[in-house]
Amino acid sequence: MSIFNSMITSTLPFLPKWFAKPFAKPYVAGKTEDTAVSHINTLNEKGFATTVDILGEHVLTKVEARNITSQYCHLYDRIASESLDCNISIKPTHVGLDISLAEAMANFTSLVKKAQEHGNFLRIDMENSLFTDQTFEIYQHCKTIYKNVGVVIQSYLHRSLDDILHLANEDFNSRICKGIYKESESIAFQSREEIKDNYLSLAKTMAAKNAYSGFATHDQDLIDRLLIWIESENISKDLFEFQVLYGVPMSGRLETLLEAGYKVRVYVPYGPDWFDYSVRRLKENPKIVSYVLKNFFRKR
Ligand SMILES: Cc1cc2nc3c(=O)[nH]c(=O)nc-3n(C[C@H](O)[C@H](O)[C@H](O)COP(=O)(O)OP(=O)(O)OC[C@H]3O[C@@H](n4cnc5c(N)ncnc54)[C@H](O)[C@@H]3O)c2cc1C
């Protein structure tokens, strides 16, 4: 499967967009803010909280980084005016971290002030390990302005437990995910079991520190293990929520979680940059090709 994945990944940029669309379409809530808002409304009506994200990353000009920043500010206004159950998640390189830390800091300052104006929440996504330290710096800067800001911890990184020990308290809110980028074995666990075991340790450490976790995963076995721990230790529902990416099939699990009274949040990405973004994602991690194909055939 991996040679096949790599073949698809390397040829995709040269193929017409109609061919690539099946790989991206189920996971993208359209190209415009209007289409995304319509998907968010539908999800809210079904009882799901949401997080919205404009697709894109690694912008290389200040003009573009500031343009994306104003689009996000406009989104905060729209979420407030339409009373959506939705917060915002932003990749630091999408608002300038690849240009300079100062550029990203300035843009995040505007964003966090906008979140504060509306009493909303700002999540800072975590990208590859080149940006981890600077992302925590941005997080800490935002936190001095407004308390409703959260970051992301990746369970494949060896450093993550220390990061939680250093940062977590009752005012800390972190999404915990496995991590999507390719990282070397000198800094990251490579085996699925180690990544999952570390995920559970991170979850337990967060709860022990009364910090709030977003358990971001589609891995049913990991969700089972989290639930066994949550139920046996009577972990308060005020301390966590489950999070998934829009469009990933979950075989009714999300509805079961909602029925059991758990909070479930769907991460809704949209935007005109869907093609470049999807190709970059596939190149970064060709394993996604097999997810998409598996899900594609499962639906038929
Ligand atoms: C809400 C949310 C936010 C995230 N934010 C970040 C972030 O900020 N930084 C970061 O590094 N990573 C992020 N991720 C990605 C995460 O790190 C994992 O790479 C990804 O979720 C796959 O791991 P898994 O736990 O779902 O388990 P896996 O065992 O990898 O996946 C379980 C099953 O889910 C399905 N699946 C998983 N991912 C996909 C996909 N992309 N497309 C289609 N099907 C899929 C497949 O059927 C797969 O068999 C986020 C994930 C979620 C759910």
The ligand as a MOL file (V3000), in Angstrom:
LIG
                    3D

  0  0  0     0  0            999 V3000
M  V30 BEGIN CTAB
M  V30 COUNTS 53 58 0 0 0
M  V30 BEGIN ATOM
M  V30 1 C -9.9270 17.9380 15.4980 0
M  V30 2 C -8.5390 17.5750 15.0720 0
M  V30 3 C -7.5720 18.5560 15.0470 0
M  V30 4 C -6.2440 18.2160 14.7110 0
M  V30 5 N -5.2750 19.1820 14.7970 0
M  V30 6 C -3.9950 18.8350 14.5800 0
M  V30 7 C -2.9270 19.7520 14.8100 0
M  V30 8 O -3.1260 20.9130 15.2080 0
M  V30 9 N -1.6560 19.3230 14.5790 0
M  V30 10 C -1.3810 18.0480 14.1520 0
M  V30 11 O -0.2020 17.7030 13.9880 0
M  V30 12 N -2.3670 17.1700 13.9080 0
M  V30 13 C -3.6620 17.5280 14.1060 0
M  V30 14 N -4.6510 16.6030 13.8980 0
M  V30 15 C -4.3390 15.3230 13.2150 0
M  V30 16 C -3.9370 14.2600 14.2070 0
M  V30 17 O -2.6930 14.5830 14.7640 0
M  V30 18 C -3.8230 12.8660 13.5370 0
M  V30 19 O -2.8310 12.8860 12.5730 0
M  V30 20 C -5.0800 12.3890 12.8630 0
M  V30 21 O -6.2220 12.6840 13.6340 0
M  V30 22 C -5.0070 10.8520 12.6590 0
M  V30 23 O -4.8710 10.1960 13.8900 0
M  V30 24 P -6.0950 9.4750 14.6480 0
M  V30 25 O -5.9150 9.7110 16.1080 0
M  V30 26 O -7.3810 9.9570 14.1020 0
M  V30 27 O -5.8660 7.9410 14.4550 0
M  V30 28 P -5.5050 6.9790 13.1400 0
M  V30 29 O -5.3160 5.6660 13.7620 0
M  V30 30 O -4.4130 7.6250 12.3870 0
M  V30 31 O -6.8400 7.0830 12.3730 0
M  V30 32 C -7.9980 6.3400 12.7470 0
M  V30 33 C -8.9020 6.2410 11.5230 0
M  V30 34 O -9.4440 7.5580 11.2590 0
M  V30 35 C -9.5050 7.7940 9.8700 0
M  V30 36 N -8.7300 9.0220 9.5780 0
M  V30 37 C -7.8310 9.5980 10.4030 0
M  V30 38 N -7.3510 10.7390 9.8580 0
M  V30 39 C -7.9300 10.8560 8.6580 0
M  V30 40 C -7.8410 11.8290 7.6080 0
M  V30 41 N -7.0380 12.8990 7.6850 0
M  V30 42 N -8.5830 11.6370 6.5110 0
M  V30 43 C -9.4070 10.5700 6.4140 0
M  V30 44 N -9.5510 9.6330 7.3560 0
M  V30 45 C -8.8220 9.7510 8.4710 0
M  V30 46 C -9.0080 6.5820 9.1700 0
M  V30 47 O -10.1020 5.7770 8.7800 0
M  V30 48 C -8.1790 5.8650 10.2220 0
M  V30 49 O -8.1280 4.5040 10.0030 0
M  V30 50 C -5.9460 16.8970 14.2850 0
M  V30 51 C -6.9440 15.9200 14.2960 0
M  V30 52 C -8.2190 16.2300 14.6990 0
M  V30 53 C -9.2520 15.1520 14.7480 0
M  V30 END ATOM
M  V30 BEGIN BOND
M  V30 1 1 1 2
M  V30 2 1 2 3
M  V30 3 2 2 52
M  V30 4 2 3 4
M  V30 5 1 4 5
M  V30 6 1 4 50
M  V30 7 2 5 6
M  V30 8 1 6 7
M  V30 9 1 6 13
M  V30 10 2 7 8
M  V30 11 1 7 9
M  V30 12 1 9 10
M  V30 13 2 10 11
M  V30 14 1 10 12
M  V30 15 2 12 13
M  V30 16 1 13 14
M  V30 17 1 14 15
M  V30 18 1 14 50
M  V30 19 1 15 16
M  V30 20 1 16 17
M  V30 21 1 16 18
M  V30 22 1 18 19
M  V30 23 1 18 20
M  V30 24 1 20 21
M  V30 25 1 20 22
M  V30 26 1 22 23
M  V30 27 1 23 24
M  V30 28 2 24 25
M  V30 29 1 24 26
M  V30 30 1 24 27
M  V30 31 1 27 28
M  V30 32 2 28 29
M  V30 33 1 28 30
M  V30 34 1 28 31
M  V30 35 1 31 32
M  V30 36 1 32 33
M  V30 37 1 33 34
M  V30 38 1 33 48
M  V30 39 1 34 35
M  V30 40 1 35 36
M  V30 41 1 35 46
M  V30 42 1 36 37
M  V30 43 1 36 45
M  V30 44 2 37 38
M  V30 45 1 38 39
M  V30 46 1 39 40
M  V30 47 2 39 45
M  V30 48 1 40 41
M  V30 49 2 40 42
M  V30 50 1 42 43
M  V30 51 2 43 44
M  V30 52 1 44 45
M  V30 53 1 46 47
M  V30 54 1 46 48
M  V30 55 1 48 49
M  V30 56 2 50 51
M  V30 57 1 51 52
M  V30 58 1 52 53
M  V30 END BOND
M  V30 END CTAB
M  END
